[in-house]
């Protein structure tokens, strides 16, 4: 059995719990608490430290893609949906319907929404970029206020980098 490690990251929108092994990150989820419980020490795997560094760069508008190794468990359908989410460009948005079409199953809109909700790699697999077909914000496991913040953050960082 693979040993799992935990590391907390204090982001501008709350504490993020990172879980992973020595070789890959397995989950990145928002915690509904105010204090860090899991801090880096000499036993913290490099992959978790790399994840924190890259998240920090993302929140400072310096990173638009993540390169650390991750591993996510799910059904074949869920993995298809999650892969399609990674195709949505930074600061862009998609819909459940567009994802369903992109994976060749236009009738699976609700199933796409369900898979989206089971994503355990927040921000890295950008489920926050999915909005309703009518342009409204739809559910987000981290809370709609975080989803709105992330979308606005990406938009302002993209605009800022375009001006440079």
Secondary structure, DSSP 8 states (H G I E B T S, - for coil): ----EEEEEEETTEEEEEEE-SS-EEEEEE-S-SS------TTS-HHHHHHHHHHHHHHTT--SS--S-B-----HHHHHHHHHHHTS-TT--EEHHHHHHHTT-TT-HHHHHHHHHT--BTTTS-GGGEE-TTS-B---TT-HHHHHHHHHHHHHHHHHHHH-
